[in-house]
Amino acid sequence: LPTPPARLPYVPHVPPMALLGKITATTFVLERPRCVFDGHADASDAVWLAVAFANASANFRNPRSRADVPLYKQLPTARAYMTLETAAAAYSCSARSPPVLRVGGDTACRDQGRQDPCNGPLPSPGPYRVKFLLMGCRGPKAETRWSEPILLRRAISPGTIDSAPTRRGSDVVVIASILASLGAVLATAVLGALG
C-alpha cells in the first residue's frame, strides 16, 4: 500500500497586490509557493497544480502516477484536472522564478489533440479551488491544502451595454454655447482687423 502524501500547511491563494488581469473571465493568478516543498522533494520530482470546481474538490483523488493525471479536456465531466507540471526545484527557496502563476492561460489547449496536460482557459466562472501536489516516480509525496474558492469575473452580455449617449447636463450646454459665441466674436474681430 503506498504511503499517503505529507499534508503541508500551505494554502494557495491569489496574490493580494494589484495586478493587471489578476482575475479574468477565463484565468486567474496564483502566488507561486516558495520553500514549501523543501525537505520533501528530490531532483527528479515534479510539482503539479490540481484545479477543481469548488463543489468537487472534496471528491478529488490524487493520481498514483503521471499516467493517471486527470487532463484538462476531462474538466467538464471529471470536474477537476491537473496542470502546470514543473520541476520541484523551481519552487525551492533558492529558485529565481516568477512570483506568480497564471491558471488557464494557454488558449491553444482547446484545439490540440495531444494527450499532454494543458493549462487551458477555464470554461465557467466557477468557483474553483486549487492545491499543489508534489509527485515522485512512485506517486504523490506531499500536498498543500485546498485554496479558498476562487470566483472568476463574468463576461458582460453585449445586450446589457447602453449604446445611447448619456444626456448632457444643462451646465455643459451653457458652457458650450458661450464658447461657440466667443469663437464667433473672435473670428469676426480678426476678419475686421485684417479687412
N, C-alpha and C positions, 0 to 999 in steps of 0.2 A: 504494500500500500504506500503511495507516495506521501512524503511529508507535506503537511499543509504549509502554504507560504506564510512568511512572517508578516504580521499586521503592523504597519508603520503608522505613527500618529499624524502624518502629514495629510492635510485636506487640500486638494486642488482648488484654485479659485481664479476668478477674473481679476486682473490687477486693479487696485483702487485708483491709480493715477489716470488722468485724462489721456486717452489715445484715440486717434482718428480711426474709425471703423472697429472700435473695441467690440461692439456687438452689432451685427447687421441682420438682415433677414435670413441669411444662409450660413453665417460664420460667427465665431466668437474667439476671443483671445484668452489664453491662459498664461498665468505666470509660470515660467519654467522652474521646476523644483531643483534646488541645488543642495548637495551634501545629504540628500535623503537616502540614497541607496548605498552610500559609502559603508563598507563593513559587510555588505550583503552581496555585492556584485563582483564577478570575475571579469577578466578582459574579454571573454567571448560572449558575455551575457548581453541581452537587449532589453530596453525599456519600451513598453507599448502603452498606448492610451486606449482605454476602453471607454466607449461612448454609448450611452443607453438612454432611452426615453425614461424620464424620472419614475414613472409608474412601473417600469420593467427592471429597474436596477437591482431590486431585491432578488429577482429570479435569475440574474446573470451568473453563469458558471464559468470559472476560469478554464481556458483550454489546457489540455495536458501537453500539447506540443504546438509548434508553429503550424503544422498541417491542420490543426483543429481551430485555428484562429477564425472567428466569425468575420466575414467580409462585408465591405460597405454595401454591396448590391443586395445583401440579405437584410439590411436595416428595416425595410417596411414589414417584413414577416417575422424576423427574429427579434426585432425591437432593440437590437444592440449590434455593435461591430467594434473591431479594434483597428487602430491606425497608428501612424507616426512611429513606426519601428525605428529605434535609434540605439546606437551603441551605448551601453551603460556609462562609458567614460565621458560622454557628453553631458552627463548630469552630475559629475563629480565636483567637489569643492574647487578644484584647480582648473576646471574646464573654462575656456573662453568661448562661451556660446551666447547667442541672442537671448535677451532676458524674457522673451515671450514666445509662445507657440500659437499659430492660428489653426483652429479646428474648422474644417470644411472648406479650405482654401483652394483645392485642386479641381477646377472646373472640367478638366479632361476626363475625370472619372466616369461621367455619365456615358461617354462614348466608347470607352475602351472595353475590349472583350477579354482581356487577360485576367488571370486569377489573382494577381498581386494585391496585397492590401492597399487600399486607396483612402485618401483624405478628401472625399467629395463633399459638395455642398449639402447642408442639412435640409431635408425636404419640407419641414414644417417649423413653426415657432417653438415646438417642444412643449414643455420644458425638458431639458436634458440634464443628466448627471454624468460625471466622468471620474475615472480613477486611473492611476498609473500602476502598471504591473511589470515587475522585473522577472524575465524569463531566461532560464538557462537551457542547456541541451536536454536536461531531464524534466523540464516543465517549470511551472511558476515557483519563484524563490521568495519573493516579497511583494506586497501590495500596499498601496495607500488606502485611505478611507475614500468613500464616495464624496464628491463635491455636493454643495447645496444645489438645488435646482437652478438651472440657467435658462432663462426665457429669452428667445430671440425677438428682434423687432418684427412687427407685422408690416408688410408692404401696404401702401395706401392704394385703394382701388381708384383707378382713373375717374370713375363716375362720381367720386366724392369730392373732387377738386373743383373749386368755384372758378370758372373761367371768365366770369363777368368782372370787369374792373370795379374796384371799390369806389364809392361815391366820395368826391372831394368835399371837405368841409367848406363853409362859406368864407372862412378866413383866407383859404388858399385862392379862392376865386377872386376875392377883392384884391389881394396882393398881385395876382397875375394881371388883372385889369389895369392897375396902377402902373405896373412895369411896362405894359404894352403902350399905354398912353404916353409915358415918359419917353419911350423909344421913338414914338411918332413925333413928339415935340422936338426932340434932339435932332432927328433926321431933317425936319423942316428948318430948324435953325442953321444947320450945317449947309443945306442947299441954299438958303437965303444969303448966308455969308459968302458963299462961292459965286453966287449969281449977282 
